[in-house]
């Protein structure tokens, strides 16, 4: 249905609606996630990882290398983690009240490949983790899902400070665990030459558990390398003019 403000005479049509569309476009532009501001850089992630110990190490490494949502990160059972095949199955999550339930959507139920560092870390953690009647991989001392605020305040933020990943006031540079999910998305997108996986948009969508590819494109599409940079244009021209 066309907005009432767009019903203007032909000569004036577009002045008001065009302004509104431009404002929306500007808002989207300003809202784009930026490396080093909204998304940790690879160097920052490496520095943070070097400071991890105890439960913070397997927990935050899983966040970095799988891109799980905070609720998904707090809910996996050991039965859902196939260490031999290096694949975790996202089958449940823990909500803000520490209640276990199904993932956010059908698309959220997925598998995500694990790199060797995380596989070895999880194997070691399985032998050292506290017991949990719920079989949780990252249970607190009571055997229940850890509170999100505890993970951020006791693990993620202290690791940033120890790594020197801080603001001008000396506090942790990045806030919640969503920043690690953003990092994972950027890692999946980045070129192999830059240390990334260089995955197609559809694969990134699947790994993040987005319900549609439009969500992935709107949130992370601007991070994909441009296909028309100088080097690639020169190579394409050379191939064409043979």
N, C-alpha and C positions, 0 to 999 in steps of 0.2 A: 504494500500500500504506500503511495507516494505521500510524503510529509506535506502537511497543509501549507507550510511556508514555501514549498516549491511550486505552488500553483500561482505563478506570476505571469504577467504578459510576456510574450516571446522576447521583446526587446530588453526586459529586465531580468528574465529568467537566468539563473546561474549566479547572480551577484550574492544573494543571501545563501543559497545552497552551496555555491562554490566556496564561500568563506567557511561554512561549517565543515565541508569535506577537507579543506586545507588544514583546518584546526585539528581534525581527527588524524590526518596524515602527519602533522607536526608532532602530535602527542605520541603516535606510534614510533616516530623517529627518535624522540627524546627517550622513549621507554625501552629502546633496544639495549640488551645486555652488553656490557663492555668488559673486555679482558682487562684485568688489573683493577677494576672498579667493582663490578658485580660478579666476576668470574676470576678465581685465582689463576695466576700464571703457572706454567709448568715448574718454573724455578721456585715459586712459593710453595707449591704442592710438595716438591722434593724436600724443601727445608722443613715443612710441617711433618712429613712422614718420618724424618730423621729424629724427631722429638717424641714419637709415640711409644708408649709402653703400657703394660697391663692390658686391660680390656679395651682401652682406647685404641691400641694398635690394630687388632683384628676388626674392630667395629668401624673405625674411620677408614681403614684401608678398603673395607667392603664398600663403604660409601663412595670412595674415590674411584674404584675400579669396576663398579657395577651401576652407579647412578640410581640406586634404589631411592625411592621416596623415604622420608624420615619414618613414616608409619610402617613401611615395608621393612626397613632396616631394623626395626625393633621387634619384628614378629617372626623371623625365620626359625624353624626347628632344625635340629641336626638332621632329621629325616629328610628335610628339603634340600640339603646341601650334598651333592654328589661330588666328593673330593676326588675320587678316582677319575671321573670324567671331566672334572673341572667345570661343573655346571651347578648353579643353584636354581631351584625352582621357586618362583614367587607364587605362593599358594595362600598366604594369610598375612595379615598386618595387625598392628596394635594401635588402637585409637588413642586420643588424648587422655582417656580415662583408664588406659592400660588394659582395655578389653580386646581380646583377640577376635578377629572376624575375617571375612573374605576380603580380597583386594578391592580396590576402588572400582574397577570395571572388568569386563571380560578381557579387554586388551591388557590389563594390568597383570593377568596371570600369564607368566612368561618364563623363559630361561635366559640367562645371561652368561656368556663365557667368562671364565676366570683366568687371569694371568698367573704364571708360576709363583710370583712373590706372594700373592694372596692365597693361593692354594697351600703353600708351605706354612704360611702364618696361621691359617685356619686349622691345619693338622695339629700344630703345636698348641693352639688355643683349646682345641677339643679335649686335650689331655689335662689342661690346667683350669678350665672354666668351672665356676660353681655349679653344683647340681640344680636341676630344674625339673619339677614334676611335669612341666609343660614341654620339656625337651627343647627349650629355647637356646639358641646358640649364643645370644648376648643377654642373658638374664642378669638381673641385679642380685644382691646377696639374698634376697627373699625368694629368688627363683621366678620372679615375674619380669615383664618387659620393663626396661629402664625408662624413666621419665625423660622426655625430650629435653627439658630444661637442664637436667642433670648431665646429659651428654654434651650439650653445648657449653655449659658453665664449667664443668669439671674435666672435660676432655678436649673439645675442639678449641675453645678460646685459650686455655693455658698452653696448648701446643703451638698456637700461633704466636703468642707472646714469647715463648721460649725460642721459637724459630726466627724471631725478629720480623714477623709479618704483622706489623702494627700500624696504627694511625699516628698522627703527629703527637697525640696525647699519650702514646704508649700502650693504648688498649688494642685488643684484637681487631684486625682490619676487617674481617668478615664476620657476619652475624650468624645466621642459622645454617643448618645442614643443607639447605637448598642450594647453597653456593657450591657444594661438592657435587651435587647433581648437575648443576650447570657446567662445572668443570668436566665431568664425564662426557656430557654432550659435546663440548668443544673438542675434547680428546678424540672422540669418535669421528668428528668432522674434519679435524686438521689433516693436512697432507702428511704422508709417511716421511717425506723429507724433513718435515718440521717436528717429527716425533709423534704424530697422530696415527689414527687407523685409516683415515680417508674412506669412510663408509658412505654409501649412498643414503639419501634422505629417508627412503623407506626402511632401511635397516636401522637407522638411528631411531625412527619412530617406534619400531618393534622393541628395541632394547630399552627404550625409556618407558614403554608401556602406555604410550599415548593412544587415545581412542581413535584419533584420525591423523592423517598426515598433515592436515592443515594446521593443527596445533603445533606440531614440530616445526613446520615451515615458518609460522608466524613468530615463534619464540626464538628459533635458532637459525633460520634461513640465511640471515645476514652474515653468519660466521663461515659459511661455505666459501672456499677460495674462488675468486673470480676466474672465469674461464677465458678472459680476454686480456690477461696481462701481457706485457711486452714479450717475454720469453716464449709463452705459448703461442702468441700471434705469429712470431717469427718462425717457429717450428711448423705451424699450420701452413703458413705461406710457402715455406720451402717445400713441403710435401705436395702442395697444390701445383706449384710451378715446375715440377720435375718434367 
